[in-house]
Amino acid sequence: MAYVTGTRGMRVGPLAYENWDLFTLIIQKPWFHIESTAIGVYAAWLYLQTKKYRLAKAKDDLEANKQFPILSFIHNHGWIKYCMAFFSIGLLLTCFFISYTANFNAYNWSMKHNILFFAFMKTCYLISCFLLFFSIIFGGLTAVKAILTSSPLLALGKVCFEAALLAPMVMQMIMSTKPTGI
């Protein structure tokens, strides 16, 4: 990712001239999805381990603590779940607002900043979602779970999903109608 960003001179701002092939270079290539696939596979494995831990804990608490010591430690110490949740929310907010200035002028940032953004942004976002998900799965954050399962947020999630499906077409139309666009 850093190599493609550096050689193509890509910018963080969505309307930069250099980003005309952003979707074909980054989004459509399978090798740019390796880190997100690895994080997803690890999350699935950890979720299955958590389910096994809960089943073992229902049968015998002592055996579950021996068989799954790390999950037992996280489950028995509530402060870890809250630390995971607050760290993930802070990381999510950082991921959302770090490119604020670059969205207005794509040339504000140096190439080093652009390379670091493209190289680590998706991974940081996925890790923050992963931590928030597992802080809820491990229990103890019932207020957050209630907020995330409320009707307005579920409706907003459906709208965001549909908007995400349309985003590549909208960006392509914006890039094609710019005077510097292709």
C-alpha positions as CSV (number, residue, x, y, z in Angstrom):
1,M,0.0,0.0,0.0
2,A,2.8,2.4,0.9
3,Y,4.6,1.5,-2.4
4,V,1.5,2.3,-4.5
5,T,0.8,5.5,-2.7
6,G,4.4,6.7,-3.0
7,T,4.9,5.8,-6.7
8,R,1.5,7.1,-7.8
9,G,1.6,10.2,-5.6
10,M,-1.8,9.5,-4.2
11,R,-3.3,12.0,-1.8
12,V,-5.7,11.6,1.1
13,G,-8.3,14.1,-0.1
14,P,-11.0,12.3,-2.2
15,L,-11.0,14.9,-5.0
16,A,-7.2,15.0,-5.7
17,Y,-6.2,14.6,-9.3
18,E,-3.8,11.8,-8.5
19,N,-6.6,9.6,-7.1
20,W,-8.3,9.0,-10.4
21,D,-7.4,5.3,-10.3
22,L,-7.7,4.9,-6.6
23,F,-10.5,2.3,-6.8
24,T,-8.8,0.2,-9.4
25,L,-5.5,0.2,-7.6
26,I,-6.6,-0.2,-4.0
27,I,-10.2,-1.4,-3.7
28,Q,-10.3,-4.0,-6.4
29,K,-7.0,-5.7,-5.9
30,P,-7.1,-8.7,-3.6
31,W,-3.6,-8.2,-2.1
32,F,-4.8,-4.9,-0.5
33,H,-7.3,-6.8,1.5
34,I,-4.8,-9.2,3.2
35,E,-4.7,-7.2,6.5
36,S,-8.5,-6.9,6.7
37,T,-9.0,-10.6,5.9
38,A,-6.4,-11.5,8.6
39,I,-8.1,-9.4,11.2
40,G,-11.5,-10.8,10.2
41,V,-10.2,-14.4,10.5
42,Y,-8.7,-13.7,13.9
43,A,-12.0,-12.1,15.0
44,A,-13.9,-15.2,13.9
45,W,-11.5,-17.5,15.7
46,L,-11.7,-15.4,18.9
47,Y,-15.5,-15.4,18.7
48,L,-15.5,-19.2,18.4
49,Q,-13.1,-19.4,21.3
50,T,-15.4,-17.1,23.3
51,K,-18.4,-19.4,22.6
52,K,-16.4,-22.4,23.7
53,Y,-15.3,-20.6,26.8
54,R,-18.9,-19.8,27.7
55,L,-20.0,-23.4,27.2
56,A,-17.1,-24.7,29.3
57,K,-17.8,-22.1,32.0
58,A,-21.5,-23.2,32.1
59,K,-20.3,-26.8,32.8
60,D,-17.3,-26.2,35.1
61,D,-15.9,-22.8,36.1
62,L,-12.5,-24.1,37.2
63,E,-11.9,-26.2,34.1
64,A,-12.9,-23.2,31.9
65,N,-10.4,-21.0,33.7
66,K,-7.6,-23.6,33.1
67,Q,-8.6,-24.2,29.5
68,F,-9.0,-20.5,28.5
69,P,-6.8,-18.4,30.9
70,I,-6.7,-15.2,28.8
71,L,-10.5,-15.2,28.1
72,S,-11.1,-16.0,31.7
73,F,-8.9,-13.0,32.8
74,I,-10.7,-10.6,30.5
75,H,-14.1,-11.9,31.5
76,N,-13.4,-11.7,35.2
77,H,-11.8,-8.2,35.2
78,G,-14.3,-5.6,34.1
79,W,-11.8,-2.8,33.8
80,I,-10.2,-4.5,30.8
81,K,-13.5,-4.5,28.9
82,Y,-14.0,-0.8,29.6
83,C,-10.4,0.0,28.6
84,M,-10.9,-1.9,25.3
85,A,-14.2,0.1,24.7
86,F,-12.8,3.5,25.4
87,F,-9.6,2.9,23.5
88,S,-11.6,1.7,20.5
89,I,-13.9,4.7,20.6
90,G,-10.9,7.0,20.8
91,L,-9.3,5.2,17.9
92,L,-12.5,5.3,15.9
93,L,-12.9,9.1,16.4
94,T,-9.2,9.5,15.4
95,C,-9.8,7.5,12.3
96,F,-12.9,9.5,11.4
97,F,-11.5,13.0,11.9
98,I,-7.7,12.6,11.1
99,S,-8.2,13.5,7.4
100,Y,-10.4,16.6,8.1
101,T,-7.9,19.1,6.7
102,A,-7.0,16.9,3.7
103,N,-10.6,16.7,2.6
104,F,-10.7,20.5,2.0
105,N,-7.3,20.7,0.3
106,A,-5.7,17.4,-0.7
107,Y,-2.3,19.1,-1.0
108,N,-2.0,20.2,2.6
109,W,-0.3,17.0,3.7
110,S,3.2,15.9,2.7
111,M,3.7,12.6,0.8
112,K,5.0,11.0,4.0
113,H,1.7,11.8,5.7
114,N,-0.3,10.4,2.8
115,I,1.7,7.2,2.7
116,L,1.2,6.7,6.4
117,F,-2.5,7.4,6.2
118,F,-3.1,4.9,3.3
119,A,-0.8,2.3,4.9
120,F,-2.3,2.3,8.4
121,M,-5.8,3.8,8.3
122,K,-7.8,0.7,7.3
123,T,-5.9,-1.5,9.8
124,C,-6.5,1.0,12.7
125,Y,-10.1,1.3,11.8
126,L,-10.6,-2.5,11.7
127,I,-8.7,-2.9,15.0
128,S,-10.9,-0.3,16.7
129,C,-14.1,-2.0,15.4
130,F,-12.7,-5.4,16.5
131,L,-12.0,-4.1,20.1
132,L,-15.4,-2.4,20.4
133,F,-17.1,-5.6,19.2
134,F,-15.3,-7.8,21.6
135,S,-15.7,-5.4,24.5
136,I,-19.4,-5.9,24.0
137,I,-19.2,-9.6,23.4
138,F,-17.2,-10.2,26.6
139,G,-20.1,-8.6,28.5
140,G,-20.4,-5.8,30.9
141,L,-21.2,-3.0,28.4
142,T,-25.0,-3.4,28.3
143,A,-25.6,0.3,27.8
144,V,-23.4,0.3,24.6
145,K,-25.1,-2.8,23.4
146,A,-28.6,-1.2,24.0
147,I,-27.6,1.9,22.1
148,L,-26.1,-0.1,19.1
149,T,-29.3,-2.3,18.8
150,S,-31.7,0.6,19.0
151,S,-34.1,1.2,16.1
152,P,-32.6,4.5,14.9
153,L,-29.1,3.1,14.7
154,L,-30.3,0.0,12.9
155,A,-32.1,2.2,10.4
156,L,-29.0,4.4,10.0
157,G,-26.9,1.3,9.5
158,K,-29.1,0.2,6.6
159,V,-28.9,3.6,5.0
160,C,-25.1,3.8,5.4
161,F,-24.8,0.3,3.8
162,E,-26.8,1.5,0.8
163,A,-24.7,4.7,0.6
164,A,-21.5,2.7,0.8
165,L,-22.7,0.6,-2.2
166,L,-23.2,3.8,-4.2
167,A,-20.0,5.6,-3.1
168,P,-17.7,4.3,-5.9
169,M,-20.1,5.4,-8.6
170,V,-20.6,8.8,-7.0
171,M,-16.8,9.3,-6.6
172,Q,-16.3,8.3,-10.3
173,M,-18.9,10.8,-11.4
174,I,-17.3,13.6,-9.3
175,M,-13.8,12.7,-10.7
176,S,-15.1,12.7,-14.3
177,T,-16.8,16.1,-14.0
178,K,-13.8,17.9,-12.5
179,P,-11.8,20.0,-15.0
180,T,-8.7,18.1,-14.1
181,G,-10.4,14.7,-14.2
182,I,-10.0,12.1,-16.8
